């Protein structure tokens, strides 16, 4: 089921009991014990935010009052949420996923989509998903479930089918057998209030929704009604968009180096490759930026971010690399580097930007913009690896 896959390959990666898993990363004594994260564990009116699978086995559920959770599970350990820790581990998680593809779309702090279509020209879907799942558990202490499908909706539904530590493939042709028998409440995108409304139309299962007239659904619920019908039939054309969660406030790429690196030339080459990826994504979004941020993570996991603002908007990878190069020169301590990242901050649509060119730089900028546009068209059509820009070597 790896080499004969046709069409898109989308992963939905969902951390299992994320907050509880992170707490166990920081305190190993919690492993294997019933654990709940609650908004105010010292007070009876505190509410359970999430719980470990050990706690769920006793009937502890999300939104349950702490007093009721303790009644169901007398040995329950309750911890307050620590969102600084969760954000840090979430960032590490997404950086790991980005090692496999640039097309990673965060959905929330603990889940995201990956477009793995191109990587799977060369490998097996299940083997790669298993590799990702094992790395998340081994390197970050995060158990995860992964859904594999030809689109985002089916991938999301698939990831919910086996928890914890499950991998599920769900194809469009599987919808009638695996999706349609499920209650309408279990369909992604359908909340309880919507489910109650649909039931008044005698729609009780995902199959009922799939077979219902899309025209009638649109007349009653608007465009989203037709979309629900399409989803129930396994149809979803949405693309995996790395910038969707950011409302395109920033565009960035990072990479974990093959080994801890302290060679300045090797770091410069990495900055160039990262800048090229940022440039391509900015062109597709038709945005530009004045500010470049450099992220450096050392081999002791200490991370620093530094930014530099240019007088004119930045359009090309060359301009971004030059900014990042200055930041690296000014702020790199010389210690071995494990990760580098380049991010364009505070992006704006190109048509809102301006550029003041002096007499001598105009012709040079115009030629570089034309070359950059040509490269962008070729990579959009044939893929990022169709062109390899020549590197200047020192004489």
C-alpha positions in Angstrom: 0.0 0.0 0.0 3.0 2.3 -0.5 4.3 2.1 -4.0 1.0 1.9 -5.9 -0.6 5.0 -4.2 -2.0 7.3 -6.7 -2.9 11.0 -6.3 -2.3 13.1 -3.1 -0.9 11.6 0.1 -2.0 13.5 3.2 -1.1 12.7 6.8 -3.0 14.0 9.8 -0.7 13.8 12.8 -2.5 14.0 16.2 -0.8 13.8 19.5 -2.5 11.5 22.0 -3.3 13.2 25.3 -0.8 16.0 24.5 -0.8 18.0 27.7 -0.5 14.9 29.9 2.2 13.5 27.7 4.2 16.8 28.0 3.9 16.7 31.8 5.4 13.2 31.7 8.3 14.4 29.6 9.2 16.9 32.4 8.3 14.5 35.3 8.9 10.8 34.5 7.3 9.8 37.8 3.9 10.5 36.2 4.3 7.7 33.6 1.8 5.0 33.8 -0.3 6.8 36.4 -3.8 8.4 36.0 -3.2 12.1 35.3 -5.5 15.0 34.6 -4.7 18.6 33.6 -7.2 20.9 35.2 -7.8 24.7 35.1 -7.9 25.0 38.9 -7.1 21.7 40.5 -7.2 23.1 44.1 -10.9 24.1 43.8 -13.9 21.9 43.5 -15.2 23.9 40.5 -12.0 23.2 38.6 -12.6 21.6 35.2 -10.5 18.8 33.6 -8.9 20.1 30.4 -7.5 16.7 29.4 -6.5 13.4 30.9 -4.2 10.5 30.4 -5.5 7.2 29.0 -5.0 5.6 32.5 -7.4 8.2 33.9 -9.9 7.8 31.0 -10.1 4.1 31.8 -11.8 5.1 35.1 -14.3 7.3 33.3 -12.5 10.7 33.6 -13.5 12.9 30.7 -12.7 16.4 29.4 -14.8 19.2 30.9 -15.6 17.0 33.9 -15.4 18.8 37.3 -12.3 17.9 39.3 -14.4 16.6 42.3 -16.3 14.2 40.0 -13.0 13.0 38.4 -11.5 12.3 41.8 -14.6 10.4 42.8 -14.3 8.2 39.7 -10.5 7.8 40.2 -9.4 8.3 43.8 -5.7 8.0 42.8 -6.0 10.7 40.2 -3.0 13.1 40.0 -4.1 16.6 39.0 -1.7 19.2 37.6 -2.4 22.8 36.4 -1.8 23.5 32.8 1.6 25.0 31.8 1.2 26.5 28.4 4.8 27.7 28.1 5.9 24.1 28.3 3.2 23.0 25.8 4.1 25.6 23.3 7.8 24.7 23.5 7.2 21.0 22.9 4.6 21.8 20.2 7.3 23.9 18.4 9.7 21.0 18.6 7.0 18.7 17.2 6.3 20.8 14.2 10.0 21.2 13.5 10.4 17.4 13.4 7.4 17.1 11.0 9.0 19.8 8.7 12.0 17.5 8.3 9.8 15.3 6.1 8.1 18.0 4.0 7.8 21.8 3.8 4.0 21.4 3.5 3.0 21.1 7.2 -0.1 22.9 8.3 -0.6 23.3 12.1 -4.3 23.0 13.1 -3.8 23.4 16.8 -1.1 23.1 19.4 -1.0 19.3 19.1 -2.1 18.4 15.6 -1.4 19.2 12.0 -1.6 18.1 8.3 1.4 17.0 6.2 1.3 16.8 2.3 3.5 13.8 1.7 2.7 13.4 -2.0 6.2 14.0 -3.3 8.1 12.1 -0.6 6.1 9.1 -1.4 7.2 8.9 -5.0 10.1 7.0 -3.4 8.8 5.2 -0.4 6.0 3.4 1.5 3.3 5.4 3.2 2.9 3.2 6.3 6.7 2.8 6.8 7.2 6.5 6.7 4.3 7.2 9.0 5.6 4.6 11.4 9.0 6.2 11.3 7.5 9.6 12.2 5.4 8.1 15.0 8.4 6.3 16.5 10.5 9.4 16.4 7.9 11.6 18.1 7.7 9.1 20.9 11.4 8.4 21.2 12.8 12.0 20.8 10.0 14.1 22.2 8.1 11.6 24.4 4.9 12.2 22.5 2.6 9.3 21.5 0.7 10.1 18.3 -1.8 8.7 15.9 -1.5 9.2 12.1 -4.2 9.1 9.5 -3.2 8.6 5.9 -5.6 9.6 3.1 -5.9 11.3 -0.3 -7.3 14.5 1.4 -7.4 16.4 4.7 -10.9 15.3 5.8 -10.3 11.6 5.4 -6.9 11.9 7.0 -8.4 13.6 10.1 -11.1 11.0 10.4 -8.5 8.2 10.0 -6.3 9.5 12.8 -9.2 9.3 15.2 -9.8 5.6 14.5 -6.8 4.2 16.3 -5.6 5.8 19.5 -3.1 5.8 21.0 -0.2 5.0 18.7 -2.2 4.0 15.7 -1.7 4.4 11.9 -4.9 4.2 9.7 -5.2 4.4 6.0 -8.6 5.7 4.7 -9.3 5.9 1.0 -12.3 7.5 -0.7 -13.5 4.1 -1.7 -13.5 3.1 2.0 -16.0 5.8 3.0 -19.2 3.6 2.6 -17.8 0.8 4.8 -15.8 2.7 7.4 -17.3 6.2 7.6 -21.0 5.9 6.8 -22.0 3.7 9.8 -20.6 6.3 12.2 -23.0 8.6 14.1 -23.2 12.1 12.7 -21.7 13.5 15.9 -18.4 11.8 15.1 -17.9 13.5 11.8 -15.2 16.1 11.8 -16.7 19.6 11.4 -20.1 18.7 12.8 -20.7 19.9 16.4 -23.4 18.8 18.7 -25.7 21.7 17.9 -25.4 21.1 14.1 -25.9 17.3 14.7 -29.2 18.1 16.5 -30.4 20.2 13.6 -29.4 17.5 11.1 -31.3 14.8 13.1 -34.5 16.8 12.6 -34.0 16.1 8.9 -33.6 12.4 9.7 -29.8 12.5 9.3 -28.4 10.4 12.1 -25.3 8.9 10.5 -22.5 10.1 8.2 -24.1 7.8 5.6 -27.4 9.6 5.9 -25.6 12.8 5.2 -23.7 11.4 2.2 -27.0 10.2 0.6 -28.9 13.4 1.3 -29.6 15.8 -1.5 -26.8 18.4 -1.6 -29.1 20.9 -3.1 -31.5 20.6 -0.1 -28.6 20.9 2.3 -27.3 24.0 0.7 -30.8 25.6 0.7 -31.1 24.9 4.5 -27.5 25.4 5.7 -25.8 27.5 2.9 -22.6 26.5 1.2 -21.4 24.6 4.3 -24.3 22.2 3.8 -23.0 21.2 0.4 -19.5 20.9 1.8 -20.7 18.5 4.5 -22.2 16.3 1.8 -19.0 16.3 -0.1 -16.9 15.4 3.0 -19.3 12.6 3.9 -18.7 11.2 0.4 -14.9 11.5 0.9 -14.4 14.6 -1.3 -12.2 17.4 0.0 -10.1 19.6 -2.4 -8.5 21.8 0.3 -4.7 22.1 0.1 -2.3 21.7 3.0 -1.3 25.4 3.7 1.6 26.0 6.0 0.6 29.6 6.5 -3.1 29.0 7.2 -2.8 29.2 11.0 -0.7 32.3 10.9 -3.0 34.3 8.7 0.1 34.8 6.8 1.7 37.0 9.4 5.0 35.3 8.8 6.6 32.8 6.4 9.5 30.7 7.5 11.4 27.5 7.1 13.8 25.7 9.5 15.9 22.5 9.3 17.6 20.2 11.7 21.1 19.7 10.5 22.4 16.2 9.7 25.0 16.7 12.5 25.9 19.4 14.9 27.6 22.0 12.6 30.3 24.6 13.4 31.6 25.2 9.9 30.6 28.7 8.8 30.5 27.9 5.1 28.2 24.9 5.7 25.9 27.2 7.8 25.9 29.8 5.0 24.8 27.1 2.5 22.0 26.1 4.8 20.9 29.7 5.1 20.8 30.0 1.3 18.6 26.9 0.9 16.3 28.1 3.6 16.0 31.5 2.0 15.1 30.0 -1.3 12.3 28.0 0.3 11.0 31.1 2.0 11.2 33.1 -1.2 9.1 30.4 -3.1 6.4 30.4 -0.4 6.2 34.2 -0.3 5.8 34.3 -4.1 3.0 31.8 -4.0 1.3 33.9 -1.3 2.2 37.1 -3.1 3.6 38.7 0.0 6.8 40.5 1.0 8.5 41.6 4.2 11.0 44.1 5.6 12.1 41.9 8.5 14.1 38.6 8.6 14.3 36.5 11.7 17.1 34.0 12.3 16.6 31.1 14.6 19.7 29.2 16.0 19.4 26.1 18.1 22.7 24.9 19.6 23.6 21.3 20.4 22.7 21.9 24.1 19.1 22.8 22.8 19.5 26.5 23.8 17.6 28.5 21.2 18.0 32.1 20.2 16.0 34.2 17.7 17.3 37.5 16.3 15.7 39.8 13.7 16.9 42.5 11.3 14.7 45.1 9.5 15.6 46.3 6.1 15.0 49.8 4.7 13.2 48.3 1.6 10.9 45.2 1.3 12.7 41.9 0.6 11.7 40.0 -2.5 14.5 37.6 -3.4 16.3 34.7 -1.6 19.5 36.6 -2.1 18.3 39.6 -0.1 16.9 37.4 2.7 20.1 35.4 2.8 22.2 38.5 3.2 20.1 39.7 6.1 20.3 36.2 7.7 24.1 36.2 7.1 24.5 39.4 9.0 22.5 38.1 11.9 24.5 34.9 12.0 27.8 36.8 12.0 26.6 39.1 14.8 24.9 36.6 17.1 26.3 33.1 16.5 28.5 32.1 19.5 30.6 29.7 17.5 29.1 26.7 19.3 27.9 23.7 17.2 24.5 24.4 15.7 21.7 21.8 15.6 19.0 23.8 13.9 18.7 26.9 11.7 15.6 28.8 10.7 14.8 31.8 8.5 11.5 33.6 8.8 10.1 36.6 7.1 8.1 38.5 9.7 5.2 40.9 9.4 4.5 40.1 5.8 2.2 42.2 3.6 0.7 41.8 0.2 3.1 42.7 -2.6 0.8 45.3 -4.0 0.9 47.1 -0.7 4.7 47.2 -0.6 7.0 49.7 -2.1 10.6 49.9 -3.0 12.7 53.0 -3.4 15.4 52.2 -5.9 18.3 54.5 -6.6 19.7 55.0 -10.1 22.4 52.4 -9.8 20.4 49.6 -8.2 17.4 49.7 -10.5 18.7 47.8 -13.4 20.3 45.1 -11.1 17.1 44.7 -9.1 15.0 44.4 -12.2 17.2 41.6 -13.6 17.2 39.7 -10.4 13.4 40.0 -10.1 13.0 38.6 -13.6 15.4 35.7 -12.8 13.7 35.0 -9.5 10.3 35.0 -11.3 11.5 32.5 -13.9 12.9 30.2 -11.2 9.6 30.4 -9.3 7.6 29.4 -12.4 9.8 26.4 -13.0 9.7 25.2 -9.5 5.9 25.6 -9.3 5.6 23.5 -12.5 8.3 20.9 -12.0 9.2 20.9 -8.3 11.7 22.5 -6.0 14.6 20.3 -7.1 14.4 21.1 -10.9 16.9 24.0 -10.4 20.1 24.1 -8.4 21.5 27.6 -8.2 25.3 27.8 -8.6 27.3 28.6 -5.5 30.2 31.1 -5.5 33.4 29.7 -4.0 36.1 31.7 -2.4 39.3 32.1 -4.5 
